[in-house]
Amino acid sequence: MNTPDPLLSRPVHAAAQQTSALRALLHTASARTSLVDMLMLQVRCRGDEIAVCDDTSALRYNDLAEYAARLATRLKRAGVGPGARVGLFADSSAEMMAGLWGILFSGGAYLPLGTDYPADRLTYMIRDAGIDVIVTQEKLRGRLAEMILPGVTVITLDALDAVPGGEDSDCLCGPALLEDDLAYMIYTSGTTGTPKGVGISHAAILNQLTWLQTEQKLRVGETILQKTPVSFDAAQWELLAVCCGAQVVMGRPGYYRDPEAL
């Protein structure tokens, strides 16, 4: 998933398109489309611009959509579709972002599994949510094996480069989703008892993103630092801001604990 060094230093030129693009985005969101539709609008408008980067790699919007479509193909073969919940167990990285969007492209809802969470909490979340498929990185596969039941399908992001194309283009348009279909699932902290899973619909998160655009000036070409632990609901807008035309910089794992680095 590494990209040439010149890509990492390429500036994002969006000012001239900002007004018309923002109007198009707001119209798209108000039409109650899905997150995938929002991202594909960005692919059409600025496919060669950087969508997400980390310390070592970057993905253009075209790249992100391609990787997401490859993963979506694998997920659909594993039985994932609208309503299915898919675990996402990966360190903060551009690769993790591709995993998130691959789950959305398949029609599934992602459940972020923080890699810094205790194993017993992750085990509870996986089993309580009825997760049958988990997307992870090869380096984390050993840890994951200790937490899942037999029969759970594990798909590694590292292997996507070896997946042939062909069917992937069918996933680029995304599934036909209803506004009440789940986009992701989050678990409460459990400080007052057992953690509880909460499902967030496409309509709900699109409403939040629209509010961020209109009231908090989330603009095309803005740079967003993804620093919040992914298992927290507050992290989701940071991750999903890419479908509003923002460039998301993935902070290193544990970055939020280092105020000086921030």
C-alpha positions as CSV (number, residue, x, y, z in Angstrom):
1,M,0.0,0.0,0.0
2,N,3.1,2.3,0.0
3,T,3.0,5.1,-2.5
4,P,5.9,7.1,-4.1
5,D,7.4,9.8,-2.0
6,P,6.3,12.6,-4.3
7,L,2.7,11.7,-3.5
8,L,3.2,12.3,0.2
9,S,4.4,15.9,-0.5
10,R,1.8,16.7,-3.1
11,P,-0.3,19.7,-1.9
12,V,-4.1,19.5,-2.0
13,H,-5.5,22.1,-4.3
14,A,-9.1,22.5,-3.5
15,A,-9.9,26.2,-3.0
16,A,-11.2,26.8,-6.5
17,Q,-13.7,23.9,-6.3
18,Q,-14.7,24.4,-2.7
19,T,-17.9,26.3,-3.1
20,S,-19.5,24.1,-5.9
21,A,-18.2,20.9,-4.3
22,L,-19.6,21.8,-0.9
23,R,-23.0,22.5,-2.4
24,A,-22.9,19.1,-4.2
25,L,-21.9,17.4,-0.9
26,L,-24.7,19.0,1.0
27,H,-27.2,18.1,-1.7
28,T,-26.0,14.5,-1.6
29,A,-26.2,14.3,2.2
30,S,-29.7,15.9,2.3
31,A,-30.9,13.2,-0.2
32,R,-30.2,10.6,2.4
33,T,-27.7,8.6,0.4
34,S,-25.1,6.4,2.0
35,L,-21.5,7.1,3.1
36,V,-20.3,5.1,0.1
37,D,-22.2,7.5,-2.3
38,M,-20.5,10.4,-0.5
39,L,-17.0,8.9,-0.9
40,M,-17.6,8.1,-4.6
41,L,-18.6,11.8,-5.2
42,Q,-15.1,12.7,-3.8
43,V,-13.5,10.1,-6.1
44,R,-15.2,11.7,-9.1
45,C,-14.3,15.2,-8.0
46,R,-10.7,14.7,-6.8
47,G,-9.6,11.2,-7.5
48,D,-5.9,11.9,-7.7
49,E,-5.7,13.9,-4.5
50,I,-4.6,12.4,-1.2
51,A,-7.5,11.1,0.9
52,V,-5.6,9.5,3.8
53,C,-2.0,9.2,4.9
54,D,0.1,7.9,7.8
55,D,3.8,8.1,8.6
56,T,4.8,5.8,5.8
57,S,2.1,5.7,3.1
58,A,-0.7,7.6,1.5
59,L,-3.8,6.7,-0.6
60,R,-5.4,8.9,-3.2
61,Y,-9.2,8.8,-3.4
62,N,-8.9,6.5,-6.4
63,D,-6.5,4.2,-4.4
64,L,-8.8,4.2,-1.4
65,A,-11.8,3.2,-3.5
66,E,-9.8,0.5,-5.3
67,Y,-8.6,-1.1,-2.1
68,A,-12.1,-0.8,-0.5
69,A,-13.6,-2.5,-3.6
70,R,-11.1,-5.4,-3.4
71,L,-11.9,-5.9,0.3
72,A,-15.7,-5.7,-0.4
73,T,-15.4,-8.4,-2.9
74,R,-13.7,-10.7,-0.3
75,L,-16.3,-9.8,2.3
76,K,-19.3,-10.5,0.0
77,R,-17.8,-13.9,-0.8
78,A,-17.8,-14.5,3.0
79,G,-21.5,-13.6,3.2
80,V,-21.3,-10.0,4.2
81,G,-24.2,-7.7,3.1
82,P,-26.5,-5.0,4.4
83,G,-27.1,-5.6,8.1
84,A,-24.1,-7.7,8.7
85,R,-21.6,-6.6,11.4
86,V,-18.0,-6.9,10.6
87,G,-15.2,-6.5,13.2
88,L,-12.3,-4.1,12.3
89,F,-9.1,-5.0,14.3
90,A,-6.3,-2.9,12.9
91,D,-3.7,-0.4,14.1
92,S,-4.3,3.2,13.1
93,S,-3.0,3.5,9.5
94,A,-4.0,4.2,5.9
95,E,-4.5,0.5,5.7
96,M,-7.1,0.6,8.5
97,M,-9.0,3.3,6.6
98,A,-9.1,1.0,3.6
99,G,-10.5,-1.7,5.8
100,L,-13.2,0.5,7.1
101,W,-14.4,1.6,3.7
102,G,-14.2,-2.0,2.4
103,I,-16.7,-3.0,5.0
104,L,-19.0,-0.1,4.0
105,F,-18.6,-0.9,0.3
106,S,-19.8,-4.5,1.0
107,G,-22.9,-3.1,2.7
108,G,-21.8,-4.3,6.1
109,A,-21.5,-2.2,9.3
110,Y,-18.1,-2.0,10.9
111,L,-17.4,-2.6,14.6
112,P,-14.1,-0.9,15.5
113,L,-12.1,-3.1,17.9
114,G,-9.4,-1.0,19.6
115,T,-6.0,-2.8,19.5
116,D,-5.2,-1.4,22.9
117,Y,-8.3,-2.8,24.5
118,P,-8.0,-5.7,26.9
119,A,-8.5,-9.1,25.3
120,D,-11.5,-10.0,27.6
121,R,-13.3,-6.8,26.6
122,L,-12.7,-7.4,22.9
123,T,-13.8,-11.0,23.2
124,Y,-17.1,-9.8,24.8
125,M,-17.7,-7.3,22.0
126,I,-17.0,-9.8,19.3
127,R,-19.4,-12.4,20.7
128,D,-22.1,-10.0,21.9
129,A,-22.3,-8.3,18.5
130,G,-22.5,-11.7,16.7
131,I,-19.4,-11.0,14.6
132,D,-18.8,-13.7,12.0
133,V,-16.2,-11.9,9.9
134,I,-13.2,-9.8,11.1
135,V,-10.9,-7.6,9.1
136,T,-7.4,-7.3,10.5
137,Q,-3.6,-7.0,9.8
138,E,-1.3,-10.0,9.5
139,K,0.7,-8.8,12.5
140,L,-2.4,-8.9,14.7
141,R,-3.7,-12.2,13.6
142,G,-2.1,-14.1,16.5
143,R,-3.7,-11.9,19.1
144,L,-7.0,-12.1,17.4
145,A,-6.9,-15.9,17.4
146,E,-7.1,-15.9,21.2
147,M,-10.3,-13.9,21.2
148,I,-12.6,-15.5,18.5
149,L,-14.7,-18.6,18.4
150,P,-14.1,-21.3,15.8
151,G,-15.9,-20.5,12.5
152,V,-15.2,-16.7,12.5
153,T,-13.7,-15.7,9.1
154,V,-10.6,-13.6,9.3
155,I,-9.5,-11.5,6.3
156,T,-6.2,-9.7,6.4
157,L,-5.6,-6.4,4.8
158,D,-2.1,-7.2,3.8
159,A,-3.3,-9.8,1.3
160,L,-5.4,-7.4,-0.7
161,D,-2.6,-6.6,-3.2
162,A,-2.7,-10.2,-4.3
163,V,-6.4,-10.3,-5.0
164,P,-7.1,-10.2,-8.7
165,G,-9.5,-7.5,-10.1
166,G,-12.5,-8.2,-12.2
167,E,-15.4,-8.3,-9.8
168,D,-14.1,-5.4,-7.8
169,S,-15.7,-2.8,-10.2
170,D,-19.1,-4.1,-9.2
171,C,-18.3,-3.0,-5.6
172,L,-17.3,0.6,-6.5
173,C,-20.9,1.7,-6.7
174,G,-21.7,0.3,-3.3
175,P,-24.8,-1.6,-2.3
176,A,-28.3,-0.3,-2.4
177,L,-28.7,0.8,1.2
178,L,-31.7,2.3,3.1
179,E,-31.2,5.2,5.4
180,D,-31.9,3.0,8.4
181,D,-29.2,0.4,7.5
182,L,-26.4,0.3,9.9
183,A,-23.1,2.1,9.1
184,Y,-21.2,1.1,12.2
185,M,-21.6,-0.1,15.8
186,I,-20.0,1.3,19.0
187,Y,-19.9,-0.1,22.5
188,T,-20.4,2.0,25.6
189,S,-17.6,2.3,28.1
190,G,-19.3,-0.1,30.6
191,T,-18.5,2.1,33.6
192,T,-22.0,1.7,34.9
193,G,-22.3,-2.0,34.1
194,T,-21.8,-4.3,31.1
195,P,-20.9,-2.5,27.8
196,K,-23.8,-2.1,25.5
197,G,-23.6,-2.1,21.7
198,V,-25.2,0.8,19.9
199,G,-25.9,0.7,16.1
200,I,-25.5,4.0,14.1
201,S,-27.4,4.2,10.8
202,H,-26.2,5.8,7.6
203,A,-28.9,8.5,8.1
204,A,-27.7,9.4,11.6
205,I,-24.0,9.7,10.6
206,L,-24.8,11.7,7.5
207,N,-26.8,14.1,9.6
208,Q,-23.8,14.6,11.8
209,L,-21.4,15.1,8.8
210,T,-23.8,17.6,7.3
211,W,-23.9,19.5,10.6
212,L,-20.1,19.5,10.7
213,Q,-20.0,20.9,7.2
214,T,-22.6,23.7,7.7
215,E,-21.9,24.7,11.4
216,Q,-18.3,23.6,12.0
217,K,-16.8,24.4,8.6
218,L,-15.6,21.0,7.7
219,R,-14.4,22.0,4.2
220,V,-13.0,20.2,1.2
221,G,-9.2,20.2,1.4
222,E,-9.1,20.5,5.2
223,T,-6.7,18.3,7.1
224,I,-8.1,16.2,9.9
225,L,-5.8,14.5,12.4
226,Q,-7.3,11.1,13.4
227,K,-6.2,10.9,17.0
228,T,-9.2,9.6,19.0
229,P,-9.1,5.8,19.9
230,V,-11.2,4.1,17.2
231,S,-13.5,2.3,19.6
232,F,-14.9,5.7,20.8
233,D,-17.8,7.2,18.9
234,A,-16.0,10.6,18.7
235,A,-13.4,9.0,16.4
236,Q,-15.9,8.1,13.7
237,W,-16.3,11.6,12.3
238,E,-12.5,11.9,12.1
239,L,-12.3,8.8,10.1
240,L,-15.4,9.5,7.9
241,A,-14.4,13.1,7.2
242,V,-12.7,11.8,4.1
243,C,-16.1,11.4,2.4
244,C,-16.5,15.2,2.9
245,G,-13.4,15.9,0.9
246,A,-11.1,16.3,3.9
247,Q,-7.6,14.7,4.0
248,V,-7.3,12.5,7.0
249,V,-3.9,12.0,8.7
250,M,-3.8,8.8,10.7
251,G,-2.0,9.4,14.0
252,R,0.3,6.6,15.3
253,P,-1.2,4.1,17.7
254,G,-1.4,5.7,21.1
255,Y,-0.8,9.2,19.7
256,Y,-3.6,10.6,21.9
257,R,-1.5,9.9,25.0
258,D,1.3,12.3,23.9
259,P,0.2,15.9,24.1
260,E,3.7,17.2,22.9
261,A,3.5,15.1,19.8
262,L,0.0,16.4,19.1
